[in-house]
Amino acid sequence: MALSLSGTWARWLTRLALVLGLLLLVAAPVMRFWVTPVLAQSPPVPGGEGFVTHVSTGTITTLFDLGGAEADASDAIEVTRTESTRGSAEGAQQAAEGGANAAVTDTTDSTVTFDGRVVAESSYRLAADRSTQALIDCCDVAVDGVEVPMQGAGSPLRLPWFTPAADYPYFDLTLLTPVEMTYIGSEDVGGVAAAKFQQAIPATPIGTVQAPGQLVGSEQATVPLTRTHVMNRTIWVDPTTGIILRKVERVRETLRDEAGRDVVALLVMTTASTPEQVDALVAQAEEEARPVLWAYAYGPALALAVGLVLVALGAIGTIMRTRSARSEQDFPDELASFDDLKEVFD
């Protein structure tokens, strides 16, 4: 009786090991290829309070006041740049109604000197696919209140999940067009092996201004000059979430005459993410990446390992039980009687 009960438990444990093992083997690809895409999406409304802020600090070495036609900042002026991004639940709903899975955000970008002077200020609304971060034209997207086509460009706020080591069509909010951001390698940022991208925008016309004629030696009160924009931008990106962990921007704006000569430098400024900002973004990236990495890598690896072990144990148990059953049939416990043997040989 004890032997029979032991055999029953062994049979059920063998079957259980096989079933659980097969389920885990199936779960591994399901987690990686079906669950991961569902989790790997930026939140529809960023931040726990509905907004996120990126703070950079830096210096201005040239600041020209066209009104007074005087150069300032012979000594470096400290500046703080604050980019505050809020999610629009209404905009996300509007995008969903149009068939897009997009996060719609409103951002204010302000650069202020240490004594409160506003150097630059802008606002913009973007709609970006929550997985690829490709911009879409919907939901009243605009820059400084002007509608701008953005379809297909890459968001300047965040790169795609599982950021590829390739060039990225970063949408420049000054030029209002995508400009290639070049992948240049990997670098440690707060313990994260961040993907490093760099963008070099040559002198590009961004408008015409009426400047004092004295700047070019003209007797006219004002003369038209072309305003040009030069940007060198470097960003470090968390390769899993696409969150920009750190960025450094060097901007130079000048006025050029008809001959293409720089008449005066309007602005020369360098800004970089603060250390506190970098720490906060690294923590945010780790928090968002944790469930995704479990679904994409850790979970499937664990399920595959345990599943293979259970299937192997179940297979071994099945083989041993089969051999044991055959042995019992070949060598029965009860000895054959004389009548049984007589029947065999008759």
Protein Blocks (a to p, Z undefined) as FASTA:
>chain_A
ZZmmmmmmmmmmmmmmmmmmmmmmmmmmmmmmmmmmmmmccdfbgcjkopacdddddddf
bdcdfklopaehkbccdddddddddddfklmmmmmmnopacdddddddddddfkopafbd
cdddddddfklopacdeehiaeehiacdfehiacfkbccehiacbddddddfklopacdd
ddebdcdeehiacdddddddddddfbdcdddfklnopabfbdcddddddddddddddfkl
opafbdcdddddddddfkopafbdfbdcdddddfklmmmmmmmmmmmmmmmmmmmmmmmm
mmmmmmmmmmmmmmmmmmmmmmmmmmmmmmcfbdcdfklmmmmmZZ
